[in-house]
Amino acid sequence: MACNFGWDWGPTVVTAGIWQPIGLHSWSTARLAQVRPQVTVDGTTGLVEVHIDVERASTESLTVTAEVGGVVGVATIGAGSIGAVLRLSVPDVRRWWPRGYGEQPLYPLRVVLASEGGRELDRWERRVGFRSVRIDTTPDAHGTPYTLLVNDVPVFVKGVNWIPDDAFVTRITRERLAERFRQACAANVNYLRVWGGGRYESEDFYDLADELGLLVGQDFLFACAAYPEEEPFAAEVAAEAREHVVRLASHPSLVTWTGNNENIWGFADWGWPEKLAGRSWGAGFYHRLLPSIVAALDPTRPYWPGSPWSGTDDLHPNDPAHGTMHIWDVWNQIDYTHYRDYIPRFVAEFGFQAPPAYATLRRALSDEPLASDSPGMRHHQKAMDGDLKLRRGLDAHLPEPRDFDDWHYLTQVNQARAIRLALEHFRSHQPVCMGAIVWQLNDCWPVTSWAAIDGDGRRKPLWYALRDAFAERLLTLQPRDGGLVLVASNDTDRPWRAEAAVTSYDLGGKALVSTTVAVDVAPRAVQTIPLPDGVALPEEPRSELLRAVAGEQQAWWFYAEDRDTDYPAARYETNVEPVPGGYAVTVTAGTILRDLTLFPDRLDPAATVDQSLVTLLPGSR
């Protein structure tokens, strides 16, 4: 993997040798060399076109049988022939849907090769799902969209980037993947982008995605580098691409192929032309070779030349108004509130750092005392100037940390706030923006990084922020045209009708001004509701806040940064009671409490909480 040579979140542990099962397979007469199903759907009819190649040591006629959904197709492969195509029409199929849009029925597909006399020679079995997928890039008034449609239904992509879950990939088990996928689903994620600096994942990975309805966008394995297009490398690239396109063709969860990660952008902006001095760098792979392989072997899925890419060489590859984009100037250079400067059509990467959970640090590091700049912490920070960027993010919003515990809490909260701000902003601009893929879900070792789940599998506060910002129904307050609007996002198949109470408070919890607005959002839509200045504009920004409530959904707006807000000294009461499977912790606020978070892993490394980043007004709990 490219990341084995070191990345800004991973160690340099270059692998070598045989690392997957290897053996000898004996056969006689003939065997199935390749089975490639192309699965689509037309109305209620499932269509399966099974392309079969055989390898043979005999000239006798062969019989190949394919069966799916109770429908059987048979073909004869005559003497001297090495292939056949079987076309099956399955009536009354149930469609496969992404999670949040429907169920995920899977149909066993079996292919059997037999000799002239009827003796079984070989068999191939997989599960398939009936669904259609395409990307809408029809130009509109805002530029060029990148809208994923599954079964002709537009899907707002609530995604996370996936990296290999361990620096030593042989330690990754199906059980470990299943746990990570459960964590993704519990955070309301519907899409995994398999990043091009990692690997083509195991069958377990795609099988689990099929079962759970997690969409998968698969990068070809080119990332952040120039690649030569000459032989013998070009033939290796083609062979590897063909192998994995065929291997993954049966999986309904796989919905897109992407040519590379950041290479087209790199050629445009990173000084490559001067360094390359006319040498090839991969453009022929991304614009000719790879799309031709996908078109020939897997035409049921769309291909996109790069991430990011704007749809044409006439545009900058990272143009927010066209195709897909990555946002990295925010983390690298400017404050996270500048996420609001962008209204992307589809953002495939953006992220903000924080350290892992405390129990993870204590397991991995021997630093005494543990400090933000102690040797172990510094070794587990791989990003260029990462600690300085963390500090810049804190300085813009939060008070000076008094000790390591403060620093640990505040950096984790800052990460969660940054990504929640971005996600709520992007969702509020649906359908102009139709996807946001956070960098990143997981880590491959204990490290300060952009991940929501750390290298030991523990959830950081960011995970809870993802769960809230990716919720089916989202209420958010957004700045627009010098004022505030209330935005209601409804990612369900049902209308959302409610009354929303919008109230301004002082920091003592006293209600100052209130109004009620009607929330009436169509399915899979967004409603923007302007707020009157009397409610939205404070008299004293340092000591006022705004809250909107509609049923179980609520949104907060703080006019000043925490470092500038006149918070009273925190007062609260706690009550802890044993309940089946753990403890119920009740916190009753005596003053306003913002982003209240419990860290039980400091007491028991296995302990977790069901809620985090909770804001309470005085008297509430």
C-alpha positions in Angstrom: 0.0 0.0 0.0 1.2 3.5 -0.6 0.5 4.4 3.0 2.9 1.7 4.1 5.6 4.1 3.2 4.2 6.6 5.7 1.4 9.1 5.6 0.3 12.1 7.7 -1.6 9.7 10.0 0.3 6.5 9.7 3.7 4.9 10.4 6.3 3.7 7.9 6.0 -0.1 8.0 6.9 -1.3 4.5 5.5 -4.8 4.0 7.0 -7.6 1.9 6.4 -11.2 1.2 3.4 -13.5 0.9 0.7 -12.1 3.2 -2.5 -13.6 1.9 -3.5 -17.3 1.5 -1.6 -19.1 -1.3 -1.8 -22.7 -2.5 -2.1 -25.1 -5.4 -5.5 -25.9 -7.0 -5.8 -29.1 -9.0 -8.4 -29.6 -11.8 -9.1 -31.7 -14.8 -11.0 -31.2 -18.1 -11.9 -27.6 -17.4 -12.4 -25.0 -14.7 -14.1 -21.6 -14.3 -11.4 -19.1 -15.0 -13.6 -16.0 -14.5 -17.2 -15.3 -13.7 -18.4 -11.7 -14.2 -22.0 -10.9 -13.4 -23.5 -7.6 -14.6 -26.6 -7.0 -12.5 -29.2 -4.4 -13.3 -33.0 -3.9 -12.8 -35.8 -2.9 -15.0 -39.0 -2.1 -13.1 -39.6 -5.2 -11.0 -37.5 -7.4 -13.3 -34.0 -8.2 -12.2 -31.5 -8.7 -15.1 -28.3 -10.7 -14.7 -25.9 -11.0 -17.5 -23.3 -13.7 -16.5 -20.1 -13.6 -18.5 -18.1 -16.9 -18.1 -14.6 -17.7 -19.2 -13.2 -21.2 -18.8 -9.8 -22.7 -18.9 -9.7 -26.1 -20.4 -7.5 -29.2 -20.9 -10.0 -31.1 -23.0 -11.8 -30.5 -26.3 -15.1 -32.0 -25.1 -18.2 -29.9 -24.9 -19.0 -28.4 -21.6 -22.2 -27.2 -19.9 -22.5 -24.1 -17.8 -25.6 -23.4 -15.6 -26.4 -20.2 -13.8 -29.2 -19.9 -11.2 -30.6 -16.9 -9.3 -33.9 -16.1 -7.8 -35.4 -19.5 -9.0 -34.5 -18.7 -12.6 -32.0 -21.1 -14.4 -30.0 -20.5 -17.5 -28.0 -23.2 -19.4 -25.4 -22.8 -22.2 -23.2 -25.2 -24.0 -19.5 -24.3 -24.5 -18.5 -26.2 -27.6 -15.2 -27.8 -28.4 -12.6 -25.2 -28.8 -14.7 -22.4 -27.1 -13.6 -20.8 -23.9 -16.6 -18.7 -22.8 -20.3 -18.1 -22.7 -22.8 -15.4 -21.7 -26.0 -16.3 -19.9 -28.8 -13.7 -19.6 -31.3 -14.3 -16.8 -34.5 -12.3 -16.2 -35.8 -12.6 -12.6 -39.4 -11.5 -12.1 -40.8 -9.6 -9.1 -37.4 -8.9 -7.5 -37.0 -6.8 -4.4 -34.6 -3.9 -5.0 -31.4 -3.4 -3.0 -31.3 0.1 -1.4 -28.8 2.1 0.6 -29.3 2.2 4.3 -32.0 4.8 5.2 -33.7 4.3 1.8 -35.0 0.7 2.1 -33.9 -2.9 2.6 -31.0 -4.8 1.3 -32.3 -8.1 -0.1 -29.5 -10.3 -1.5 -30.0 -13.2 -4.0 -27.6 -16.1 -4.2 -26.2 -16.5 -7.7 -24.6 -19.9 -8.5 -22.7 -20.9 -11.6 -21.8 -24.6 -12.2 -19.5 -25.9 -14.9 -20.1 -29.6 -15.9 -18.5 -32.1 -18.3 -20.1 -33.5 -21.4 -21.3 -36.4 -19.2 -22.7 -34.2 -16.5 -19.9 -34.4 -14.0 -19.5 -31.2 -12.0 -16.1 -29.7 -12.7 -16.2 -26.3 -10.9 -18.7 -23.9 -9.2 -18.8 -20.2 -8.3 -21.2 -18.7 -5.8 -21.9 -15.1 -4.8 -24.8 -12.9 -3.6 -26.1 -10.1 -5.8 -28.5 -7.3 -5.3 -30.8 -5.7 -7.9 -30.4 -2.0 -8.1 -29.4 0.7 -10.6 -26.8 3.4 -10.0 -25.7 6.5 -12.0 -24.2 9.9 -11.4 -26.1 13.0 -12.6 -23.7 15.6 -14.0 -26.2 17.6 -16.0 -25.1 21.3 -15.9 -27.4 23.6 -14.0 -27.4 27.2 -12.8 -24.9 26.4 -10.1 -22.3 24.6 -12.2 -21.9 20.9 -12.6 -23.6 18.6 -10.0 -22.3 15.3 -8.8 -25.4 13.6 -7.6 -25.5 9.9 -6.9 -28.8 8.2 -7.8 -29.6 4.7 -6.7 -32.7 3.2 -8.3 -33.2 6.7 -9.8 -33.5 8.2 -6.4 -31.0 11.0 -5.5 -29.0 10.1 -2.4 -27.5 12.7 -0.2 -24.1 11.1 0.6 -23.4 11.1 4.3 -19.9 9.6 4.0 -16.6 8.8 5.7 -13.2 8.1 4.2 -11.9 4.6 4.9 -8.2 3.8 5.4 -6.8 0.3 6.2 -7.9 -0.4 9.7 -4.4 -1.6 10.8 -0.9 -0.8 9.6 -0.5 -4.6 9.6 -3.5 -5.6 7.5 -3.2 -9.3 8.4 -4.6 -8.4 11.8 -7.9 -7.2 10.3 -10.6 -9.8 10.9 -14.2 -9.9 9.7 -15.2 -9.3 13.3 -13.1 -6.2 13.5 -14.6 -4.9 10.2 -18.1 -5.7 11.4 -17.5 -3.6 14.5 -16.2 -0.7 12.5 -19.2 -0.9 10.2 -21.6 -1.0 13.1 -19.9 2.1 14.4 -20.3 3.8 11.0 -24.0 2.9 10.8 -24.7 4.0 14.3 -23.2 7.4 13.3 -25.8 7.6 10.5 -23.2 7.1 7.8 -24.4 5.7 4.4 -21.2 5.8 2.4 -17.6 4.5 2.7 -15.0 5.9 0.3 -12.1 3.4 0.0 -9.2 5.8 -0.4 -6.6 5.3 -3.1 -3.6 5.2 -0.9 -4.7 2.0 0.8 -5.8 -1.3 -0.6 -8.6 -3.1 -2.4 -10.3 -4.5 0.7 -11.2 -8.1 1.5 -14.4 -9.9 0.5 -15.5 -9.6 4.1 -15.5 -5.8 3.7 -17.7 -5.7 0.6 -20.0 -8.5 1.9 -20.6 -6.6 5.1 -21.3 -3.4 3.1 -23.8 -5.4 1.0 -25.6 -6.6 4.1 -25.7 -3.3 5.9 -26.6 -1.1 2.9 -23.4 0.9 3.2 -22.5 2.4 -0.3 -18.9 2.0 -1.3 -17.0 4.3 -3.5 -13.8 2.6 -4.7 -10.6 4.5 -5.6 -8.2 2.8 -7.9 -4.9 2.6 -6.0 -3.1 5.8 -7.0 -2.6 8.6 -4.4 -0.7 11.8 -4.2 2.0 10.9 -6.6 3.0 10.8 -10.3 3.0 7.3 -11.8 4.9 6.3 -15.0 2.7 5.1 -17.9 5.5 3.2 -19.7 6.0 -0.6 -19.7 6.3 -2.8 -17.7 4.4 -0.7 -15.2 1.5 0.0 -17.5 0.8 -3.7 -18.0 0.9 -4.3 -14.2 -1.7 -1.4 -13.7 -4.0 -2.9 -16.3 -3.8 -6.4 -14.9 -4.4 -5.3 -11.4 -7.4 -3.1 -12.4 -9.0 -5.9 -14.4 -8.6 -8.3 -11.6 -10.3 -6.2 -9.0 -13.0 -4.8 -11.3 -14.0 -8.4 -12.0 -13.6 -9.5 -8.4 -15.9 -6.8 -7.0 -18.5 -6.8 -9.8 -21.1 -8.9 -7.9 -21.3 -6.4 -4.9 -24.4 -4.1 -5.0 -22.8 -1.9 -2.3 -20.0 -0.9 -4.8 -21.5 2.1 -6.6 -18.6 4.1 -8.1 -15.0 3.7 -9.4 -12.6 6.6 -9.1 -9.3 6.8 -11.0 -7.1 8.3 -8.3 -6.8 10.4 -5.1 -5.5 13.9 -5.7 -3.2 13.2 -8.6 -5.0 15.4 -11.2 -5.2 18.1 -8.6 -1.5 17.6 -7.8 -0.5 18.0 -11.4 -2.4 21.3 -11.5 -1.3 22.9 -8.2 1.7 21.1 -6.7 4.5 22.0 -9.1 4.6 18.7 -10.9 5.0 19.8 -14.5 8.4 21.4 -13.7 9.6 18.4 -11.7 8.4 15.9 -14.3 10.0 17.8 -17.2 7.7 16.2 -19.8 7.6 12.7 -18.3 4.3 10.8 -18.0 2.5 11.0 -14.7 -0.7 8.9 -14.9 -3.1 11.0 -16.9 -3.4 8.2 -19.5 -4.4 5.8 -16.8 -7.1 8.0 -15.4 -8.6 9.3 -18.7 -8.1 6.3 -21.0 -7.0 3.0 -19.6 -9.1 2.7 -16.4 -12.4 4.0 -17.9 -12.0 1.6 -20.8 -11.5 -1.3 -18.4 -14.6 -0.3 -16.4 -16.6 0.2 -19.5 -15.7 -3.2 -20.8 -15.9 -5.3 -17.6 -18.3 -3.4 -15.3 -20.5 -1.1 -17.4 -23.2 -1.1 -14.7 -21.2 1.4 -12.5 -20.1 5.0 -13.2 -16.4 5.9 -13.4 -14.9 9.3 -12.4 -11.3 10.1 -13.3 -10.2 11.5 -10.0 -11.0 12.8 -6.5 -11.2 15.7 -6.8 -12.2 16.3 -10.4 -14.5 18.9 -12.0 -15.7 16.9 -15.0 -13.5 18.5 -17.7 -9.9 19.4 -18.2 -11.1 23.0 -19.0 -11.8 23.6 -15.3 -9.6 23.6 -12.3 -9.9 20.0 -10.9 -10.9 21.3 -7.4 -13.5 23.8 -8.5 -16.3 23.8 -5.8 -19.0 24.5 -8.4 -18.2 21.5 -10.5 -18.0 17.8 -9.8 -16.1 16.6 -6.6 -13.7 18.6 -4.5 -11.5 18.3 -1.4 -11.2 21.1 1.2 -7.9 21.2 3.0 -7.0 24.9 3.2 -9.3 25.0 6.3 -7.2 22.5 8.3 -3.9 23.6 6.9 -4.2 27.4 6.8 -7.4 29.0 8.1 -10.1 28.8 10.8 -12.8 26.2 10.5 -15.5 28.7 10.2 -14.3 29.1 6.6 -16.0 25.9 5.7 -18.9 28.2 5.2 -17.0 29.9 2.3 -17.7 26.8 0.2 -20.9 25.6 -1.3 -19.5 22.5 -3.0 -21.5 20.2 -5.3 -19.9 17.2 -3.6 -17.0 17.3 -1.1 -15.1 14.0 -0.9 -12.5 15.0 1.7 -12.3 17.5 4.5 -11.2 17.0 8.1 -9.9 18.4 11.4 -7.6 16.7 13.9 -7.7 15.7 17.6 -5.9 13.2 19.8 -7.3 9.7 20.5 -9.1 8.7 23.6 -7.3 8.9 26.9 -7.4 5.1 27.5 -5.8 4.6 24.0 -3.0 7.1 24.9 -2.3 5.4 28.2 -2.2 1.9 26.6 0.1 3.1 23.8 2.4 5.6 25.5 4.8 5.4 28.4 5.2 9.2 28.7 5.3 10.5 32.3 3.9 13.0 32.6 1.7 12.8 29.6 1.7 16.2 27.8 0.7 17.5 24.5 4.4 17.8 23.5 5.8 14.8 25.4 8.0 12.4 23.3 5.4 9.8 22.7 2.7 12.3 21.8 5.0 14.0 19.3 6.0 10.6 17.7 2.3 9.9 17.3 1.6 13.1 15.4 2.5 12.6 11.8 0.9 15.7 10.2 3.2 18.5 9.0 3.0 21.2 11.8 0.1 19.2 13.2 0.5 20.5 16.8 0.8 24.1 15.6 -2.5 23.7 13.6 -4.2 22.2 16.6 -3.1 25.2 18.7 -4.2 27.6 16.0 -7.6 26.0 16.1 -7.8 26.3 19.9 -6.6 29.9 20.0 -9.4 31.0 17.6 -12.2 29.6 19.8 -11.4 28.3 23.2 -9.6 29.4 26.4 -6.0 28.6 27.1 -5.6 25.0 28.4 -4.4 24.8 31.9 -3.0 21.3 31.7 -3.0 18.1 29.6 -6.5 17.2 30.6 -7.8 20.6 29.4 -5.8 20.3 26.2 -7.1 16.8 25.5 -10.8 17.8 26.1 -10.6 21.1 24.2 -8.9 19.7 21.1 -11.4 16.9 20.9 -14.3 19.3 21.3 -12.8 21.6 18.7 -12.5 18.8 16.2 -16.2 17.8 16.8 -17.4 21.4 16.5 -15.4 22.0 13.3 -16.8 19.0 11.5 -20.3 19.5 12.7 -20.2 23.1 11.5 -19.1 21.9 8.1 -21.6 19.1 7.8 -24.6 21.3 8.9 -23.5 24.0 6.5 -23.2 21.5 3.6 -26.5 19.8 4.4 -28.3 23.2 4.6 -27.4 23.8 0.9 -28.9 20.6 -0.4 -29.6 20.0 -3.3 -26.8 22.2 -4.6 -24.5 20.1 -2.4 -25.3 16.4 -2.6 -22.6 14.8 -0.6 -20.1 15.2 2.2 -17.4 12.6 3.0 -15.5 13.3 6.2 -11.8 12.5 6.5 -11.8 10.0 8.2 -13.7 7.3 10.0 -10.9 5.1 11.4 -7.2 4.9 12.2 -4.6 2.2 11.6 -2.7 2.8 14.9 -2.9 5.1 18.0 -2.3 8.6 16.6 -3.5 12.2 16.7 -5.5 12.4 13.5 -8.7 13.3 11.7 -10.4 10.0 12.7 -13.7 9.7 14.5 -12.8 6.3 15.8 -9.2 6.0 17.1 -6.7 3.2 16.6 -8.0 1.1 19.5 -11.5 1.4 18.1 -12.7 4.0 20.7 -15.2 6.7 19.7 -13.9 10.2 19.9 -16.3 13.1 20.5 -16.3 13.6 16.8 -18.2 10.4 16.4 -21.1 11.8 18.4 -21.0 15.0 16.3 -21.2 12.9 13.1 -24.2 11.0 14.5 -26.0 14.3 15.2 -25.0 16.1 12.0 -25.9 13.0 9.8 -29.2 12.4 11.6 -32.2 11.7 9.4 -33.8 14.9 10.6 -31.5 17.9 11.3 -32.3 21.3 12.7 -29.6 23.9 12.3 -29.1 27.6 12.7 -27.1 29.1 9.8 -25.8 32.6 9.1 -27.2 34.1 5.8 -27.1 37.6 4.5 -26.1 39.2 7.8 -28.8 37.4 9.8 -29.7 33.9 10.8 -32.0 31.3 9.3 -33.4 28.1 10.6 -32.8 25.2 8.3 -34.7 21.9 8.6 -33.2 18.9 6.6 -35.4 15.9 6.2 -33.5 12.8 4.9 -36.5 10.4 5.2 -39.3 9.3 2.9 -41.9 11.0 5.1 -42.9 14.7 5.3 -41.7 16.5 8.5 -44.2 18.9 9.9 -43.7 20.5 13.3 -43.7 23.8 15.2 -40.2 25.1 16.0 -39.8 27.4 19.0 -36.8 29.7 18.6 -35.8 31.5 21.8 -32.9 33.7 22.8 -31.5 33.4 26.3 -29.0 35.1 28.5 -26.3 33.1 30.1 -28.3 32.8 33.3 -30.9 30.9 31.3 -33.5 33.7 31.2 -35.6 33.7 28.0 -35.4 37.1 26.3 -37.3 36.9 23.0 -39.1 34.0 21.4 -40.9 33.2 18.2 -42.6 30.1 16.7 -42.1 29.1 13.1 -43.7 26.3 11.0 -41.5 23.4 9.9 -42.9 21.8 6.8 -40.3 19.8 4.8 -41.0 17.4 2.0 -39.2 14.0 2.0 -35.5 14.2 1.1 -35.6 17.9 1.1 -34.5 21.0 3.0 -36.5 24.0 4.2 -34.9 27.4 5.0 -36.8 29.7 7.3 -35.6 33.3 7.8 -35.7 34.5 11.4 -36.8 38.0 12.4 -33.9 40.3 13.6 -35.6 40.8 16.9 -34.9 37.1 17.7 -31.7 36.5 15.7 -29.7 39.6 16.5 -28.5 39.9 20.1 -28.1 43.0 22.2 -25.1 41.6 24.1 -23.3 38.9 22.0 -20.9 37.9 24.8 -23.8 36.9 27.0 -26.6 35.7 24.8 -27.4 32.5 22.9 -30.1 31.2 20.6 -31.9 27.8 20.8 -34.4 26.3 18.3 -36.5 23.2 19.3 -38.8 21.1 17.1 -39.9 17.9 18.8 -36.7 15.9 19.6 -34.5 18.1 17.3 -32.8 21.1 18.6 -30.1 23.6 17.4 -27.9 26.1 19.2 -26.2 29.3 18.2 -23.6 31.1 20.3 -22.8 34.6 19.2 -19.4 34.8 20.7 -16.5 32.4 20.9 -16.0 30.5 24.1 -12.9 32.5 25.0 -14.9 35.7 24.7 -18.2 34.5 26.3 -19.0 35.6 29.9 -19.8 32.1 31.2 -20.6 31.8 34.9 -18.6 29.3 36.9 -20.1 25.9 36.2 -22.5 24.5 38.8 -24.3 21.1 38.5 -25.5 18.1 40.4 -24.9 14.5 39.4 -26.7 11.3 40.2 -25.4 7.8 39.3 -27.6 4.7 39.4 -26.8 1.2 38.3 -28.9 -0.1 35.4 -28.7 -3.3 33.4 -25.4 -3.2 31.4 -24.0 -0.1 33.1 -24.9 3.1 34.9 -27.3 5.9 34.3 -25.6 9.3 34.9 -27.9 12.2 35.3 -26.5 15.7 35.3 -28.7 18.6 36.4 -27.4 22.0 35.3 -27.2 24.8 37.9 -25.7 27.1 35.2 -25.4 26.8 31.5 -23.2 23.8 30.5 -21.9 23.7 27.0 -20.7 20.5 25.3 -20.8 18.4 28.5 -18.9 15.2 27.9 -18.2 12.2 30.1 -14.9 10.2 29.6 -15.5 6.9 31.5 -12.5 5.3 29.7 -10.4 7.2 32.3 -11.8 4.9 34.9 -12.4 1.7 32.8 -10.8 1.4 29.3 -13.8 -0.6 28.1 -16.4 1.9 29.3 -18.4 4.1 26.8 -21.2 6.6 26.9 -24.3 6.9 24.8 -24.4 10.7 24.6 -21.7 13.3 24.4 -21.3 17.1 23.7 -24.5 17.9 25.5 -25.5 21.5 26.1 -27.8 22.2 29.0 -29.6 25.4 30.2 -29.9 26.0 33.9 -32.4 23.7 35.5 -32.4 21.2 32.7 -30.8 17.7 32.7 
